[in-house]
Amino acid sequence: MPIARAPEGAQGPDGPLGTVRDLERYAGWLARGAGPARVREGVKAIGAALANDGDVLAAVQELQAEVDKLGSGGVAGLLRQALRTLRVDLDEKALGERDR
């Protein structure tokens, strides 16, 4: 995935960790069931990958696949937007580390 500049105001207020907190909140709003449970597990995997310098991109891609299965309703839209913001946050983080 190419690194892109963040549109003005697109970055999460607390960077990637703040966006993961948003994802956790939205995932908690989902109904119970196997699909929503996989979404919640995917969010946890992203948080763990960030905390342990793991493969965040793979975790984001897996979560995106699960969110895409949810359909187009309300919470799914919030999750998609938060995933887009997370990608911008991660791109900004990568740019900052590359400039060091």
Beta strands, then each sheet from edge to edge (+ up, - down):
end
